[in-house]
Amino acid sequence: MYDYHVHSLYSDGGYFEPMVSAAAEAGVTAVGFADHCNLGGPKCDERARYGRNFDLTYERRRETLSALDDETELTIFDAVEVDYEPALEAEIAAFLDEAGFDYALGSVHYVGDQYVFPYDPFDGGEAARRAFVDDYYEAVVSLVDSELFEIAAHVDIVESHPHLSGFTTCEHAEMVADAFERSRTVPELNAGRFEDDDKPASFHPEGRVFEVLLERGIEFTLGSDAHEPEEFAERVPALRDRADRYELELACPL
């Protein structure tokens, strides 16, 4: 199995050797390190404060990955996960063109000043939540239409947020599927919430979005979204089982 979405200590993940060893033990034959990168916008200062400066350090990581690739039987991919904002498309395109990664993932991790992660509370009422989810899926469609990325990560991640889960509609699912049908970008099947029993979603996508993408015959990549070595043991078999159960067509983003 190829795991195209893994993090290292160059963003918020683990050390390279334990991550690679754990991936191999779980049955992964190729692993893509896709560390977080933010190029501007409302969250840029916050990421700089916490050392999220991968746009400045990716070349150093590349040297390490090259050495790892020589030392292990696994294939190692040099990738990136970029925070997408529609207003930053020119900056993102320039960075990706200059950096020359094996492939790039795009993610909508926030809309405006609001993160989509469960640890970031959403204080608005039902109307505000519905409006935010509308805005989120519009950003996802814009990401896919931009064709800046080979992979769109966790495209229904709002479903993992306890205050936003359940607001994804059939219309959202259809517009996301329409975007993938006209784009080179493919969605991933992401297991980043698999062990979180108290979260509404275990995989991304699930529910309506997953069903419509299946109906349309959209291809997927697989991504554990592992940040620590121990996360491979459950996520990799779970991804493999889900891909087999639904007979997913798997894409190669290279």
N, C-alpha and C positions, 0 to 999 in steps of 0.2 A: 504494500500500500504506500502511496505517496501522500505525505502530510505536508501541505503547502502553507501552513499557518502556525508558526511556532515563534516564541519570543525568547530573547536572551538578555543578559545583563546590560546590553546596550540600550534597552528601554526599561521594561519592568519585568523581565524574565530571569531565568536561572543561568548558572554557569554552563559553558559550552559542553565540556566533556560529560558531566552527568546528564545533560539533556540528550545528547547524542546516544549515550549508552542506554538510557531508558527508552528512547524511541526504538532502538534496535531490538531490545528485549520485548517490546510490544509488537514486533513484527513489521515495523516501518522499514522500507527499503530506500526511501529518499525523503529528506526533510528540508523544508524551506524556512530559514530564519527571516521573519518579516517583522522587524522592529518598528515601533511606533515613530512617526515623524509628523510634526506639525510645522507648517510654514508661515503661519500668520493668523490673523483674525483674533477674536475675543479671547481665545484660550492660549495664545502664544506666550504671553507674559507668565502665565501660571506654569506652563510646561517648561519654560526656561528656568523658573525658580526651582523646579524639581529635577533639573538636569536632563530634560527631554530634548537633547540637541543632536539628534541622530543625523540631521542634515550636515552637521559639522564633523561627525565621527565615523561615517559609514565606510570610508576608505580604510581606516584602521581595522574595523570589523572584517572587511573583505580579506585582509591579509590573514587573519585568524581562520576564517572559513576556508581559505585556500589550503592552509596547512592541515586543517581537520579533514578536508576532502582527501588528502593524500594519506592520512593515517587511519582512516576507517573504511569499511566496506560499504557504508551508506553513501549515497549520492547527496551532496550538500548544495542547496541552492541559496544564492545571495539575493534576498528579496527585501521588500519594505511594505509597511502598512501606513498609508498616508491619510491623515484627517482631511476629508473633502469638505470644501466650502465652494459654492458656485462662484463667488467673487474672486477666488484664488486660482482659477483654472490656468491662467497664464503662468503664474509662479510655479504651480505644480508641474505643468508641462515642461517648463525650462529645467527644473530640478531633475525630473525623471530622464529627460534627454541627456543631460550632462552626466548623471550618475551611472546610467547604463546597468541597472539591476537585471537579473535574470527575468524577473517579472515583478509587478506591483499590485498590491491590494489597495482598494479604496474603501474607506469606512466613513459613515456618518455617525460620529460619536456624540455630537451635540448639534443643536439648532439654536442659533442665537447664543444666549448665555446659559442655556439649560442642557446639561448632560442627559444622556439616555440611560445611564447605568442605574441599577437598583439602589446603589448607595447614595445617589443624589436625589433627595426628595423632590416631589412635584407638589406644590402647594395649591395649585389652581383648582377650580371646580370642574364639573363634568364638561361644560362647554369649552373651557380652556384646554382641557386634556384632549378633547376631540380635535380642536384646532391645532394643537401641537403635533398630534399624530398625522394629521393632514400635511402639515409642513414637513414633517420627517419624511414621509413617503415622496413628497415632491422633490426633496433633496436627493433621495435615493435614485429617483428617475433621472434627475439631472446628472448625478454621478455616472450612471450607466450610459446615458446619452453622450457624455463628454468623451467617452472612449479613451480616457487617459490611462485606464487600468485594465489589466488582464482579468482580475478577479474583483468582484464586489463582496465584501465581507459582511457576514451576519445581517442580511438585508431586512430582517424583521425584528431587530434587537429591542425595539420598544416593547415587544411581548414579554421580555424578561423583567420589565419594571412593574412592580405591584400596583402603581398608580396609573399606568398607561396600558396595561394588558387588557385585551378585550375590545379595544377601540379600532383594531385593524378590520377593515371592511372588505367585502368582495370587490368593491371598486378599487381599493388600494391594491389588492392582489392582481387584478386585471391590468392596471396601469404599470405595475412593476414587470409583469410578464410581457406586456407589449414592448417595454423598453428593452428587455433582454432579447426579444425576437429580432430587433432591428440593430443590435449592437454586437461587437466582437467580445465585449465583456461578459463573463459568465459568473453566476452566483456560486458561492461555496455552501456545502453542508458543514455547519460549524457546531462543534461539541463543547463550546466554551462554558456552557452552563450545566453540563451533564451531571455533575455531582451535587448541584445546588438543589436539594430536595424541596426547599421552601420557595423556590422561584417558579413562576408560572410556566416557563418554557425550558426544556432540556436541550433541544437542538434549535438551531436557526438555519433555514426557516422551518416553521411548523404551521399547523393549521391551514388557514385559507391560502396563504402565500405559497406554501409548499405544495398544496393540492393543485393549484392553478399552474404552477411551474411544471409539475409532473404531467398534467393534462396537455400542456403545450410541447412536451418533449424537450424541454430546456436541459442542456448539459450542466453538470456540476463539477466542482473540485471538492476535495475533502480537506478539512482543516481542524485539527484538535484544539487550536488556540491555546496550546499548553504554555504555561508560564513557569511551571515547576516540573522537575523530572517525574514525580510520582503521579502526575496527571495523565501521563500516557497510558498507564496500565488499564484504566477503565475506558478512556475516551477512544482509543484506537479500535478496540474490538466493537465498541458501540457504533462507531462510524461505519466500520466494515459491515456489521450486521444490518444497519439501516440501509446502506447502499445496496446490499444484496436483496433485502426484503422488497424494496421498491424498484429493483432492477434499474438503478440510476445509470444514465449515460454519463461517463466521466470524461471531462475535457482535459487537455494538456495545455497549460497556459504558456508554455515556452516557445 
